[in-house]
Amino acid sequence: MAHKSAYKDVLAGQIPVNPKGDQPPYFRSKKTMQTSAKLIRHQICVADALKGKKPGTRAAVREAFTKASKDCAK
């Protein structure tokens, strides 16, 4: 019996992501979804806090994200 590779099946469940900037390309799962209500509320809070902001540099983005996340965790 010949061995079959699962490589094609695994890749079929992946989505390629090619982000802008200096972050390298990567793959994410097609089935990735949030199920925790607490996590979803936190993500919505952070998104609302950052809506409309254009911090500029990557460092400024990280600082703004960190501050928003800490504020939403309270």
C-alpha positions as CSV (number, residue, x, y, z in Angstrom):
1,M,0.0,0.0,0.0
2,A,1.4,3.4,-1.0
3,H,1.9,6.1,1.5
4,K,-0.2,9.2,0.8
5,S,0.9,12.6,1.9
6,A,-1.5,14.8,3.8
7,Y,0.3,17.9,2.6
8,K,-2.4,18.8,0.0
9,D,-5.1,18.3,2.5
10,V,-3.4,20.5,5.1
11,L,-2.7,23.3,2.6
12,A,-6.3,23.2,1.4
13,G,-7.4,24.3,4.9
14,Q,-5.0,27.3,4.9
15,I,-5.2,30.9,3.7
16,P,-2.0,32.6,2.6
17,V,-1.5,36.0,4.1
18,N,0.9,38.6,2.6
19,P,1.0,41.5,5.1
20,K,2.3,45.0,4.1
21,G,5.5,46.2,5.7
22,D,8.3,44.1,6.9
23,Q,6.3,41.2,8.3
24,P,7.0,38.0,6.3
25,P,4.2,36.1,4.5
26,Y,2.5,33.3,6.5
27,F,-0.5,31.0,6.4
28,R,-3.5,30.9,8.7
29,S,-6.3,28.4,9.1
30,K,-9.6,28.8,7.2
31,K,-11.4,27.6,10.3
32,T,-9.8,30.0,12.9
33,M,-12.6,31.6,14.9
34,Q,-13.0,33.1,18.3
35,T,-15.4,31.3,20.6
36,S,-14.7,33.0,23.9
37,A,-17.2,35.8,24.6
38,K,-14.7,37.5,26.9
39,L,-12.1,37.5,24.2
40,I,-14.6,38.8,21.6
41,R,-15.6,41.7,23.9
42,H,-12.0,42.5,24.4
43,Q,-11.2,42.5,20.7
44,I,-14.2,44.7,20.0
45,C,-13.2,47.2,22.7
46,V,-9.6,47.4,21.3
47,A,-10.9,47.8,17.8
48,D,-13.2,50.7,18.9
49,A,-10.4,52.3,20.8
50,L,-8.1,52.3,17.8
51,K,-10.7,53.2,15.2
52,G,-9.7,56.2,13.1
53,K,-6.2,56.4,14.6
54,K,-3.1,56.6,12.4
55,P,-0.2,56.2,14.8
56,G,2.4,56.2,12.0
57,T,5.4,54.1,12.9
58,R,5.3,50.4,13.9
59,A,6.5,51.3,17.3
60,A,3.7,53.8,17.7
61,V,1.2,51.2,16.6
62,R,2.5,48.7,19.1
63,E,2.3,51.4,21.9
64,A,-1.3,52.4,20.9
65,F,-2.4,48.7,20.7
66,T,-0.8,48.0,24.1
67,K,-2.5,51.0,25.8
68,A,-5.9,50.1,24.3
69,S,-5.6,46.5,25.3
70,K,-4.6,47.4,28.9
71,D,-7.5,50.0,29.1
72,C,-10.0,47.4,27.8
73,A,-8.8,44.8,30.3
74,K,-9.9,46.9,33.2
